[in-house]
Amino acid sequence: MTLGTWRFSTGRATALSGLLAVGLLSGCANMGDEGRAEANDPLELPNRFVFALNETVDTFVLRPAAVTYRDWMPEPGKDMVRSLLDYLSSPVTLANDVFQGEWERAGVTSKRFFLNSFSAGLYDVAALEGYEKHNEDFGQTLAVHGVPEGPYLVLPLLGPSNPRDAVGVAVDMALDPLNWYGWNTDREWIGYSRAAANAVDARSRSIEALDDVKANNFDYYAAVRSLYRQRRNAAIRNNRTDGSDAAASPFRDYVPGGRDVGTK
């Protein structure tokens, strides 16, 4: 497996785990199956095959690692890992804040990065000062500027996607200064370690949620597709749900799909 493939796959595993956990807990998902046309899933049969392969990888590799991490890592250690991973993603979030014209959010991202640098990213000092984290990616940026998502896709190892968000992941990799550092100093292990930590951490926080979705839905594939799109929609809208925010949002007439990238 190449370095690029590993980073793509773990990034998508991270996204899938986060969106399912939040989607389930919010109770906003519609678990009923959709027709292929309505679901914008013209490749449903090959998508289901790839989905099954990805589930095999999750069952035998990712989930066992996540369970071990959840059960054996002390809570303070988990908090530090999560804080560091969020800190390292700040440059990409900041770039996409700017690309989207979200100047207030860009200011928050900058302040979070500055304040959390005093703890080397291991403690979320900024949250204590009222600067809550959020995530942005280039797939969201493309959606802001009117690029359609395209058909639903399930990619080998990468998980749920669409053409717009697949491009977004590649651009985010190129924007990440830590990736550039690793590529140009022959320290590829940095990227591997970070990607693995992201995947295991996110999966560990959604073990029960995923298990519940799988146990309570006859069609797990359709349930994942529904949760995935609903969570992506919320992420692109920055979770603006009240009437005034929705009216002011450039997405008010847009129903996006795609991967999840965070909680705010």
Secondary structure, 3 states (H helix, E strand, C coil): CCHHHHHHHHHHHHHHHHHHHHHHHHCCCCCCCCCCCCCCCCCHHHHHHHHHHHHHHHHHHHHHHHHHHHHHCCHHHHHHHHHHHHHHCHHHHHHHHHHCCCHHHHHHHHHHHHHHHHHCCCCCHHHHCCCCCCCCCHHHHHHHCCCCCCCCEEECCCEEECHHHHHHHHHHHHHCHHHHHHHHCCCHHHHHHHHHHHHHHHHHCCHHHHHHHHHCCCCHHHHHHHHHHHHHHHHHCCCCCCHHHHHHCCCCCCCCCCCCCCCC
